[in-house]
Amino acid sequence: VKRGHEVTQLRWKCDNHAIDITQNEHPAGSAGADVYDYAADDRFLDVITVSADNSDMRYPYMSSDGSLQLPSKLLWDTERSIYNVPIDVFGLVDAQCSTLLGDAALIAALRHSNFTVALVDVIANECSLALARILGLPVLAYWGFPLQGGEPRRMGVYHLPSTVPAMMSELGSSMTYWQRVANTVLALLDELLVTYHTTVT
């Protein structure tokens, strides 16, 4: 956007409001630094906010009006462990797919925009890749977490559990024999979790 590119952000309606990027204050400790005026970007930035039909409350972590309600307490107050990953969260993939791929007016509007490329966060965002395919766009994908777990394996990235720590294992690359055994068990559990995810969604 700073270089004059036109950007459209497709995002979910959310009850947790994001940080206001239009704020022109210096962060603490950066007095005297140049301040970028984000307000000037309004002519290049378009935001489309979508929400699922959740009037029957079939989707977890979402209000009846389709606003995403992130489980902050779960995310921040529970131990980071594969045993604490909620199984019902995968129902949100159905909400995403039916909303993005089932809205003919949205797809028509996006086609009319004549985009050059789609930038997609691929973590639990499979349907955005499908949407980019429908629009005939090349995709630049990014992964916002360490490249571990069952999802990267679905993309062709394979890590031997004897050398690469499993997702949420809290292990380092130097492991004892028993840590490698535990890591392999965690990698298998993660594989089961992702298999469940791809089966039910």
C-alpha positions in Angstrom: 0.0 0.0 0.0 2.9 2.4 0.8 4.1 2.0 -2.7 0.8 2.7 -4.3 -0.5 -0.8 -4.8 -4.3 -1.3 -4.5 -5.0 -3.9 -1.8 -8.3 -5.5 -0.8 -8.4 -7.3 2.5 -11.1 -10.0 2.9 -11.6 -10.6 6.6 -14.0 -12.1 9.1 -16.4 -10.0 11.2 -15.0 -10.2 14.7 -16.1 -9.2 18.2 -12.4 -8.6 19.2 -11.4 -5.4 17.5 -8.0 -5.1 16.0 -5.5 -2.5 16.8 -6.2 0.7 15.0 -3.5 1.0 12.4 -4.5 4.6 11.5 -3.1 5.7 14.9 -0.2 8.1 14.3 1.6 7.8 17.6 5.2 6.9 18.1 5.7 3.6 19.8 7.4 3.9 23.2 11.1 4.5 22.7 11.0 5.6 19.1 10.7 9.4 19.6 12.0 11.3 16.6 11.4 8.4 14.2 9.5 9.2 11.0 5.7 8.6 11.4 3.9 7.0 8.4 0.5 8.5 7.8 -1.7 5.5 7.3 -4.7 7.8 6.6 -3.3 8.4 3.1 -3.6 4.7 2.3 -7.4 4.8 2.4 -7.6 5.4 -1.3 -5.5 2.2 -1.9 -7.0 -0.1 0.8 -10.4 -1.7 0.6 -11.7 -4.0 3.3 -14.4 -6.5 2.7 -15.8 -7.9 5.9 -17.7 -11.2 5.7 -19.7 -13.2 8.2 -21.3 -16.6 8.2 -25.0 -17.3 8.7 -25.0 -18.6 12.3 -28.5 -17.8 13.2 -29.0 -21.4 14.3 -25.7 -21.3 16.4 -24.3 -24.3 14.6 -20.8 -22.9 14.5 -18.7 -22.7 17.7 -16.8 -19.5 18.6 -19.2 -17.4 16.6 -22.2 -15.2 17.6 -25.6 -15.6 16.0 -24.8 -12.6 13.7 -21.7 -14.4 12.4 -19.1 -12.4 14.4 -16.1 -14.5 15.2 -15.6 -14.7 19.0 -12.0 -15.8 19.6 -11.7 -17.8 22.8 -9.1 -15.5 24.3 -9.1 -17.3 27.7 -8.4 -20.6 25.9 -5.7 -19.1 23.7 -3.8 -17.3 26.5 -4.6 -19.0 29.8 -4.2 -22.7 29.0 -1.0 -24.7 28.7 0.3 -25.0 25.2 -0.3 -28.6 24.5 -1.8 -30.7 21.8 -4.1 -32.1 24.5 -5.7 -28.7 24.9 -6.6 -28.1 21.2 -10.4 -28.0 21.1 -11.9 -30.4 18.6 -15.0 -28.2 17.9 -12.9 -25.4 16.5 -12.6 -27.3 13.2 -16.3 -26.5 12.6 -15.2 -23.0 11.7 -13.8 -24.3 8.4 -17.3 -25.3 7.3 -18.4 -21.7 8.2 -15.5 -20.3 6.1 -16.1 -22.5 3.1 -19.8 -22.0 2.9 -19.4 -18.2 3.3 -16.6 -17.7 0.8 -17.5 -20.3 -1.8 -21.3 -20.1 -1.4 -21.7 -16.4 -2.0 -22.1 -15.8 -5.7 -22.4 -12.0 -5.2 -19.1 -12.0 -3.3 -17.3 -14.1 -6.0 -18.7 -11.8 -8.8 -17.6 -8.7 -7.0 -14.1 -10.1 -6.4 -13.9 -11.2 -10.1 -14.9 -7.7 -11.1 -12.0 -6.3 -9.1 -9.5 -7.8 -11.5 -6.9 -8.7 -8.9 -3.3 -9.6 -9.9 -2.4 -12.0 -7.0 -3.9 -13.4 -3.8 -1.9 -13.3 -0.6 -3.3 -16.1 1.6 -2.6 -17.1 5.2 -2.8 -20.8 4.8 -3.3 -21.8 8.5 -6.8 -23.3 8.6 -7.6 -21.3 5.5 -8.1 -23.9 2.9 -11.1 -22.3 1.4 -9.3 -19.1 0.7 -7.0 -21.1 -1.6 -10.1 -22.5 -3.3 -11.5 -19.0 -3.7 -8.2 -17.8 -5.3 -8.4 -20.8 -7.7 -12.0 -19.9 -8.6 -10.9 -16.4 -9.3 -8.0 -17.7 -11.4 -5.4 -15.9 -9.3 -1.8 -17.0 -8.5 -1.3 -17.4 -4.8 1.4 -16.2 -2.5 0.8 -18.2 0.6 2.4 -17.6 4.0 2.4 -19.7 7.2 2.4 -17.7 10.4 3.6 -20.5 12.8 6.6 -22.8 12.9 6.3 -25.2 9.9 5.4 -28.2 12.0 2.4 -30.5 12.4 0.0 -32.3 10.2 -1.0 -29.4 8.0 2.5 -28.9 6.6 2.7 -32.7 5.9 -0.5 -32.2 3.8 1.5 -29.6 1.8 4.3 -32.0 1.1 6.6 -30.9 4.0 7.7 -33.9 6.0 9.8 -33.7 9.1 11.2 -36.8 10.8 10.0 -36.8 14.4 13.4 -38.2 15.4 15.0 -34.8 14.6 12.3 -32.2 14.3 10.2 -31.3 17.4 6.5 -32.0 17.1 4.0 -29.1 17.2 3.5 -27.9 20.9 6.1 -30.4 22.2 8.3 -27.7 23.7 11.3 -29.8 22.7 14.4 -28.5 21.0 16.4 -30.0 18.1 18.7 -31.9 20.6 16.6 -34.6 22.1 17.4 -37.6 24.3 16.2 -41.1 23.2 13.1 -40.9 25.4 12.3 -37.3 24.2 12.4 -38.6 20.7 10.0 -41.4 21.6 7.7 -38.8 23.3 8.1 -36.5 20.2 7.1 -39.4 17.9 4.0 -40.0 20.0 3.0 -36.3 19.9 3.6 -36.3 16.1 1.2 -39.2 15.7 -1.4 -37.5 17.9 -1.1 -34.4 15.8 -1.5 -36.5 12.7 -4.7 -38.0 14.2 -5.9 -34.4 15.0 -5.4 -33.2 11.4 -6.9 -36.4 9.9 -10.0 -35.7 12.1 -10.0 -32.1 10.9 -9.8 -33.0 7.2 -12.5 -35.8 7.7 -15.1 -33.6 9.4 -14.7 -30.5 7.4 
